[in-house]
Amino acid sequence: MDDRGFDLEGRLHDLEDADLKRTLSPVDRVAERGYFAEPSGGELPVLDSTEALVFASNNYLGLTNDQRIEDAARQAAATVGTGAGASRLVTGDTMVHQDLERQLAETKGTERALAFSSGYAANVGTITALDPDVIFSDEYNHASIIDGCRLTDAETIVYDHCDATSLRTKLERRAAFDDANEESWLIVTDSVFSMDGTVAPMADICDAAEAFGAWVMADEAHATGLYADGGGVVQAEGLGDRVDIQMGTLSKALASQGGYVAGSSDLIECLLNDARPFVFSTGLAPPAAAAASEALHVARHTDVRERLWENVAHLRDGLESMGFTVLGDSQILPVLVGDREDALALADELQDRGVIAPAIRPPTVPERTSRIRIVPIASHEQGDIVKCLEAFRGAGEEIGLL
Ligand SMILES: Cc1ncc(COP(=O)(O)O)c(C=O)c1O
């Protein structure tokens, strides 16, 4: 009998040949520094003997090992339970979920919010539940948005990255096919793009949407907790009443796990009935919900955001004055290298100097734009930023980039 199974070995070889095979390199803890291990396959990993500075995490506010947040998670585990035990719609809805959602809605200035078990689930669940006829999507949107679009019957029209003029042109062209105004249209964009550090022109996107009656959905995964009063770009730009759907994750600045959607009461009622990843998945674990609530509180009411933005300014200035090109205009600092081999060599040299910051290369980014994606976090000390800059100088000189 012929084998009807799967040629996994062949697939892995293909990935290796194309230099696309990924590996897992564990670290002892999630913080601004840690001991990493080489990829070990299924074997027990062996941690390095020296500590590295981490400049590649989305733990932007450095809250993953903050005492207040640990205590909140511990207390929720002890008093509510370690897991939700069922879908929120069955018996998995708890007071910590309700508390988190109330705080998210307050931060985002919306009537209500709904927590999902991941940001990925929130995007896929929301887009599929809305079930638009046409989706207008930024060309660099996150994979979870792309997958949400693929799972609907919608026609997805991709516009140029962060280009509201390109969006308008696509809206105009589509409107010519729909003169009876019968289609439902959704414009969806990341607010901060994680590989480019760019910020979407949200006000211009809202102008374009309003001119054509479309709804706007903003993915604030890389913005939540970092901007005005602990909100995202939507709050920083005062667009709360113009963006219909604000989505985000609890797993980056909020130091936890999970995702959320904030919007009108009707939106939330529809999602909790129709978003399949919400309905048919166990509720967010109570310790994760409690940790995210506490982190949101810290983001809103302390100086932690200021510390992040000071580190961002210091690092950007230092890199630019050395002669590196730093892209974007957010806390994410992609250092443009160009050639993929140079980017890999730079990442290796940085690692040798105790700095972890990976090379991002095609197909994740376009050809000839390989880069090092570097992100400071609020808990890096000034000395850590200086060490990172020294590592860039040494590594850049070593491979002839400076
Ligand atoms: C823009 C964006 N949206 C959504 C997600 C998914 O969030 P989560 O990691 O919580 O599933 C991510 C994270 O990787 C992201 O970068």
The ligand as an ORCA input file, in Angstrom:
! r2SCAN-3c Opt
* xyz 0 1
  C      -0.553     43.520     14.921
  C      -0.853     42.262     15.674
  N      -2.132     41.853     15.785
  C      -2.459     40.741     16.450
  C      -1.499     39.959     17.045
  C      -1.903     38.703     17.741
  O      -1.895     38.881     19.122
  P      -1.626     37.673     20.113
  O      -0.149     37.483     20.178
  O      -2.227     38.129     21.402
  O      -2.320     36.484     19.549
  C      -0.168     40.351     16.986
  C       0.879     39.586     17.692
  O       1.645     38.895     17.433
  C       0.174     41.522     16.263
  O       1.447     41.898     16.136
*
